[in-house]
């Protein structure tokens, strides 16, 4: 019986170890792969998508986005030697009540997968009739990935190569 137990256990343990080796949700130093810094109802991106920001000069260019109300001070505090910023936008929406947040992140097969949650207004809710451009700003680790994928229910899959 002991031999049979071990013959069944070894493949299971090996599978778990292989899966763990091909996937990670923390950096080698134990930091999160991604962390949300802020979100806004008015980012100024009129189409869904991402903007990758690699340095402080690029943060300053966010001021030029139309109708943007981003708080830029927290973004300029990012350590750009170790992280990039992603501005993940939903595009223009016809009312209030929309939003997007970071749901999770992991590296699988050299690809950093960023999962987002999209919030939509409840059906029948009273909403402000105002154009919005919701977004989330996420800091992502610079290590361990070659490409990036952002996806989530209600959000188009967007991919980018590591800069």
C-alpha positions as a Markdown table, in Angstrom:
| # | Residue | x | y | z |
|---|---|---|---|---|
| 1 | Unk | 0.0 | 0.0 | 0.0 |
| 2 | Unk | 2.8 | 2.4 | 0.7 |
| 3 | Unk | 4.3 | 2.0 | -2.7 |
| 4 | Unk | 0.9 | 2.7 | -4.3 |
| 5 | Unk | 0.4 | 5.8 | -2.2 |
| 6 | Unk | 3.8 | 7.2 | -3.3 |
| 7 | Unk | 3.3 | 6.3 | -6.9 |
| 8 | Unk | 0.1 | 8.3 | -6.9 |
| 9 | Unk | 1.5 | 11.2 | -4.8 |
| 10 | Unk | 4.7 | 11.8 | -6.8 |
| 11 | Unk | 3.0 | 12.9 | -10.1 |
| 12 | Unk | 0.6 | 15.2 | -8.2 |
| 13 | Unk | 3.5 | 16.9 | -6.3 |
| 14 | Unk | 5.5 | 17.2 | -9.6 |
| 15 | Unk | 2.5 | 18.8 | -11.4 |
| 16 | Unk | 2.1 | 21.4 | -8.6 |
| 17 | Unk | 5.8 | 22.2 | -8.7 |
| 18 | Unk | 5.9 | 22.6 | -12.5 |
| 19 | Unk | 2.8 | 24.9 | -12.3 |
| 20 | Unk | 4.4 | 27.0 | -9.6 |
| 21 | Unk | 7.6 | 27.3 | -11.6 |
| 22 | Unk | 5.8 | 28.7 | -14.6 |
| 23 | Unk | 3.6 | 31.2 | -12.8 |
| 24 | Unk | 4.3 | 33.9 | -10.2 |
| 25 | Unk | 2.3 | 36.6 | -8.5 |
| 26 | Unk | 5.1 | 38.3 | -6.6 |
| 27 | Unk | 8.6 | 39.6 | -7.6 |
| 28 | Unk | 11.7 | 37.7 | -6.5 |
| 29 | Unk | 11.9 | 40.3 | -3.6 |
| 30 | Unk | 8.4 | 39.6 | -2.5 |
| 31 | Unk | 6.8 | 42.8 | -3.8 |
| 32 | Unk | 3.5 | 42.7 | -5.7 |
| 33 | Unk | 3.8 | 42.5 | -9.5 |
| 34 | Unk | 1.2 | 45.3 | -9.8 |
| 35 | Unk | -0.4 | 47.8 | -7.5 |
| 36 | Unk | -3.1 | 50.3 | -8.2 |
| 37 | Unk | -2.1 | 53.9 | -7.4 |
| 38 | Unk | -5.3 | 55.7 | -8.2 |
| 39 | Unk | -8.4 | 55.8 | -10.3 |
| 40 | Unk | -10.4 | 58.6 | -11.8 |
| 41 | Unk | -13.7 | 59.2 | -13.6 |
| 42 | Unk | -12.0 | 61.7 | -15.9 |
| 43 | Unk | -8.7 | 60.5 | -17.4 |
| 44 | Unk | -9.1 | 61.9 | -20.8 |
| 45 | Unk | -8.6 | 58.7 | -22.8 |
| 46 | Unk | -11.6 | 58.6 | -25.2 |
| 47 | Unk | -11.0 | 55.0 | -26.4 |
| 48 | Unk | -10.4 | 51.9 | -24.3 |
| 49 | Unk | -6.7 | 50.9 | -24.0 |
| 50 | Unk | -3.5 | 51.4 | -22.1 |
| 51 | Unk | -0.8 | 53.9 | -22.0 |
| 52 | Unk | 2.6 | 52.7 | -20.7 |
| 53 | Unk | 4.6 | 55.3 | -18.9 |
| 54 | Unk | 8.3 | 54.7 | -18.4 |
| 55 | Unk | 9.5 | 57.9 | -16.7 |
| 56 | Unk | 8.8 | 61.2 | -15.0 |
| 57 | Unk | 8.8 | 63.2 | -18.3 |
| 58 | Unk | 6.0 | 61.0 | -19.6 |
| 59 | Unk | 4.0 | 61.6 | -16.4 |
| 60 | Unk | 4.1 | 65.3 | -17.1 |
| 61 | Unk | 2.6 | 64.8 | -20.6 |
| 62 | Unk | -0.5 | 63.4 | -18.9 |
| 63 | Unk | -1.5 | 67.0 | -18.2 |
| 64 | Unk | -2.2 | 67.4 | -21.9 |
| 65 | Unk | -4.9 | 64.8 | -22.0 |
| 66 | Unk | -8.3 | 66.4 | -22.7 |
| 67 | Unk | -10.6 | 66.7 | -19.6 |
| 68 | Unk | -8.1 | 64.8 | -17.4 |
| 69 | Unk | -8.4 | 65.2 | -13.7 |
| 70 | Unk | -5.5 | 62.9 | -12.7 |
| 71 | Unk | -3.6 | 63.6 | -9.5 |
| 72 | Unk | -0.1 | 63.5 | -10.9 |
| 73 | Unk | 1.9 | 64.0 | -7.7 |
| 74 | Unk | 1.6 | 60.3 | -6.5 |
| 75 | Unk | 2.6 | 59.2 | -10.0 |
| 76 | Unk | 5.8 | 61.2 | -10.0 |
| 77 | Unk | 6.9 | 59.3 | -6.8 |
| 78 | Unk | 7.2 | 56.0 | -8.6 |
| 79 | Unk | 10.6 | 54.4 | -8.7 |
| 80 | Unk | 10.9 | 54.2 | -12.5 |
| 81 | Unk | 14.2 | 52.2 | -12.2 |
| 82 | Unk | 12.1 | 49.3 | -11.0 |
| 83 | Unk | 8.5 | 50.0 | -12.2 |
| 84 | Unk | 6.4 | 51.2 | -15.1 |
| 85 | Unk | 3.0 | 52.9 | -14.9 |
| 86 | Unk | 0.0 | 51.7 | -16.9 |
| 87 | Unk | -2.9 | 54.0 | -17.4 |
| 88 | Unk | -5.8 | 51.6 | -18.1 |
| 89 | Unk | -8.7 | 53.4 | -19.6 |
| 90 | Unk | -12.3 | 52.4 | -20.3 |
| 91 | Unk | -12.8 | 55.0 | -23.0 |
| 92 | Unk | -15.5 | 57.6 | -23.1 |
| 93 | Unk | -18.8 | 56.7 | -21.3 |
| 94 | Unk | -22.1 | 58.5 | -21.5 |
| 95 | Unk | -22.9 | 58.7 | -17.8 |
| 96 | Unk | -21.4 | 58.5 | -14.3 |
| 97 | Unk | -21.2 | 55.1 | -12.6 |
| 98 | Unk | -18.5 | 53.5 | -14.7 |
| 99 | Unk | -15.1 | 52.5 | -13.3 |
| 100 | Unk | -12.1 | 50.2 | -13.5 |
| 101 | Unk | -9.9 | 48.7 | -10.9 |
| 102 | Unk | -7.0 | 46.2 | -10.6 |
| 103 | Unk | -8.2 | 42.7 | -9.8 |
| 104 | Unk | -4.9 | 40.8 | -9.8 |
| 105 | Unk | -1.6 | 40.1 | -11.6 |
| 106 | Unk | 0.7 | 37.2 | -12.3 |
| 107 | Unk | 3.4 | 36.2 | -14.6 |
| 108 | Unk | 2.8 | 33.1 | -16.7 |
| 109 | Unk | 5.2 | 32.0 | -19.4 |
| 110 | Unk | 7.0 | 35.3 | -19.5 |
| 111 | Unk | 3.8 | 37.3 | -19.8 |
| 112 | Unk | 2.6 | 39.7 | -17.1 |
| 113 | Unk | -1.2 | 39.2 | -16.9 |
| 114 | Unk | -3.1 | 42.1 | -15.4 |
| 115 | Unk | -6.7 | 41.4 | -14.6 |
| 116 | Unk | -9.1 | 44.3 | -14.2 |
| 117 | Unk | -12.6 | 44.6 | -12.9 |
| 118 | Unk | -15.0 | 46.9 | -14.9 |
| 119 | Unk | -17.8 | 48.6 | -12.9 |
| 120 | Unk | -21.0 | 49.6 | -14.8 |
| 121 | Unk | -23.9 | 51.5 | -13.5 |
| 122 | Unk | -26.8 | 49.4 | -12.1 |
| 123 | Unk | -29.8 | 49.1 | -14.5 |
| 124 | Unk | -32.4 | 51.7 | -13.7 |
| 125 | Unk | -30.1 | 53.8 | -11.5 |
| 126 | Unk | -30.4 | 57.5 | -11.6 |
| 127 | Unk | -27.1 | 58.8 | -13.1 |
| 128 | Unk | -25.5 | 62.1 | -13.9 |
| 129 | Unk | -25.7 | 62.7 | -17.7 |
| 130 | Unk | -22.1 | 63.6 | -18.1 |
| 131 | Unk | -19.4 | 62.2 | -20.4 |
| 132 | Unk | -16.7 | 60.4 | -18.4 |
| 133 | Unk | -13.4 | 58.7 | -19.3 |
| 134 | Unk | -12.7 | 56.3 | -16.3 |
| 135 | Unk | -9.3 | 54.8 | -15.8 |
| 136 | Unk | -7.0 | 53.2 | -13.2 |
| 137 | Unk | -3.3 | 53.9 | -12.9 |
| 138 | Unk | -1.3 | 50.8 | -12.0 |
| 139 | Unk | 2.4 | 50.5 | -11.2 |
| 140 | Unk | 3.9 | 47.3 | -12.6 |
| 141 | Unk | 7.2 | 45.6 | -11.8 |
| 142 | Unk | 9.9 | 45.8 | -14.4 |
| 143 | Unk | 11.2 | 42.3 | -13.7 |
| 144 | Unk | 10.4 | 38.8 | -14.9 |
| 145 | Unk | 8.2 | 39.5 | -18.0 |
| 146 | Unk | 8.6 | 40.0 | -21.8 |
| 147 | Unk | 5.1 | 40.9 | -22.7 |
| 148 | Unk | 2.1 | 42.3 | -20.9 |
| 149 | Unk | -1.7 | 41.5 | -21.2 |
| 150 | Unk | -4.5 | 43.5 | -19.7 |
| 151 | Unk | -7.9 | 41.8 | -19.7 |
| 152 | Unk | -11.1 | 41.4 | -17.7 |
| 153 | Unk | -14.8 | 40.9 | -18.2 |
| 154 | Unk | -16.2 | 43.9 | -20.1 |
| 155 | Unk | -12.7 | 45.0 | -21.1 |
| 156 | Unk | -10.9 | 44.3 | -24.4 |
| 157 | Unk | -7.7 | 42.2 | -24.3 |
| 158 | Unk | -4.7 | 44.6 | -24.8 |
| 159 | Unk | -1.1 | 43.4 | -25.1 |
| 160 | Unk | 2.2 | 45.2 | -25.2 |
| 161 | Unk | 5.9 | 44.1 | -25.4 |
| 162 | Unk | 8.2 | 45.0 | -22.6 |
| 163 | Unk | 9.9 | 48.3 | -23.4 |
